[in-house]
């Protein structure tokens, strides 16, 4: 029989998993997500992508600020769910909540555990120059992504991939993986294995101070840094535009031939010298402006030698 599940998720990365679980006949007793937050110019309250989909599907939505109170545990248990599925929920689940569903709580994580436990595995994998990433279904415990792993799928990371590209590739891959895992759980055949104690790394939350581009680094490291932060928060540098210093976010680039002092613009196609090698900027964004292709930017803002990006 299909499982009765609680779904816990917040961003758009979690939406495909919710939709696939519903499409495969599992009963979603309730959806837990983060509370609406003010956003946009009018600072109106914006519900999460998961809440939008849950309400469209007619599923009950809860947005508790904590799961650590007796009332929260009582509400959670009252759903009488077989298991909980957690995808980028953004809130710590205490042991009492983890123990409430008889079959456990299962998390979809966007890395090849134990590499990149934590908050920003997609960004960190690209920034570190990893050759591959993936998704894993893990039975949760109270540790930070330390639970036993049930299933995994791997995906190659190319130097052309941005964080947005990898996110968009992993989300449906993870949705399919979680559906298969819940099918195994339903049949009583889901196998779990301990995570290795070797190769543990932590994907710390991205800090603003990390976003400034260091042109003295080798070109591939600069490229991976840029792509790992694209589109948000966006790796940035400064350039003299219209007679004053302006901040530019670089969103996409490619390897290029050439050499010069780090940060030098050495042609009229936005090829920039790095500590070793060079990159060519393909997409960028000026502060307060929409993202644009480099060719469109150059039509309105010539940036050519002997300019230097700071």
Rosetta blueprint (number, residue, H / E / L):
1 X L
2 X L
3 X L
4 X E
5 X E
6 X E
7 X E
8 X E
9 X E
10 X L
11 X L
12 X H
13 X H
14 X H
15 X H
16 X H
17 X H
18 X H
19 X H
20 X H
21 X H
22 X H
23 X H
24 X L
25 X L
26 X L
27 X E
28 X E
29 X E
30 X E
31 X E
32 X E
33 X L
34 X L
35 X L
36 X L
37 X E
38 X E
39 X E
40 X L
41 X L
42 X L
43 X L
44 X E
45 X E
46 X E
47 X L
48 X L
49 X H
50 X H
51 X H
52 X H
53 X H
54 X H
55 X H
56 X H
57 X L
58 X L
59 X L
60 X L
61 X E
62 X E
63 X L
64 X L
65 X L
66 X L
67 X L
68 X L
69 X L
70 X H
71 X H
72 X H
73 X H
74 X H
75 X H
76 X H
77 X H
78 X H
79 X L
80 X L
81 X L
82 X L
83 X E
84 X E
85 X E
86 X E
87 X E
88 X L
89 X L
90 X L
91 X L
92 X L
93 X L
94 X L
95 X H
96 X H
97 X H
98 X H
99 X H
100 X H
101 X L
102 X L
103 X L
104 X L
105 X E
106 X E
107 X E
108 X E
109 X E
110 X L
111 X L
112 X L
113 X L
114 X L
115 X L
116 X L
117 X E
118 X E
119 X L
120 X L
121 X H
122 X H
123 X H
124 X H
125 X H
126 X H
127 X H
128 X L
129 X L
130 X L
131 X L
132 X E
133 X E
134 X E
135 X E
136 X E
137 X E
138 X E
139 X E
140 X L
141 X L
142 X L
143 X L
144 X L
145 X L
146 X L
147 X L
148 X E
149 X E
150 X E
151 X E
152 X E
153 X E
154 X E
155 X E
156 X E
157 X L
158 X L
159 X L
160 X L
161 X L
162 X L
163 X H
164 X H
165 X H
166 X H
167 X H
168 X H
169 X H
170 X H
171 X H
172 X H
173 X H
174 X H
175 X H
176 X H
177 X H
178 X H
179 X H
180 X H
181 X H
182 X H
183 X H
184 X H
185 X H
186 X H
187 X H
188 X L
189 X L
190 X L
191 X L
192 X L
193 X E
194 X L
195 X L
196 X L
197 X L
198 X L
199 X L
200 X L
201 X L
202 X E
203 X E
204 X L
205 X L
206 X L
207 X L
208 X H
209 X H
210 X H
211 X H
212 X E
213 X L
214 X L
215 X L
216 X L
217 X L
218 X E
219 X H
220 X H
221 X H
222 X H
223 X H
224 X H
225 X H
226 X H
227 X H
228 X H
229 X L
230 X L
231 X L
232 X L
233 X L
234 X L
235 X E
236 X E
237 X E
238 X E
239 X E
240 X E
241 X E
242 X L
243 X L
244 X E
245 X E
246 X E
247 X E
248 X E
249 X E
250 X E
251 X E
252 X E
253 X E
254 X E
255 X E
256 X E
257 X L
258 X L
259 X L
260 X L
261 X L
262 X L
263 X L
264 X E
265 X E
266 X L
267 X L
268 X L
269 X L
270 X L
271 X E
272 X E
273 X E
274 X L
275 X L
276 X E
277 X L
278 X E
279 X E
280 X E
281 X E
282 X E
283 X E
284 X E
285 X E
286 X E
287 X L
288 X L
289 X L
290 X L
291 X L
292 X E
293 X E
294 X H
295 X H
296 X H
297 X H
298 X H
299 X H
300 X H
301 X L
302 X L
303 X L
304 X L
305 X L
306 X L
307 X L
308 X E
309 X L
310 X L
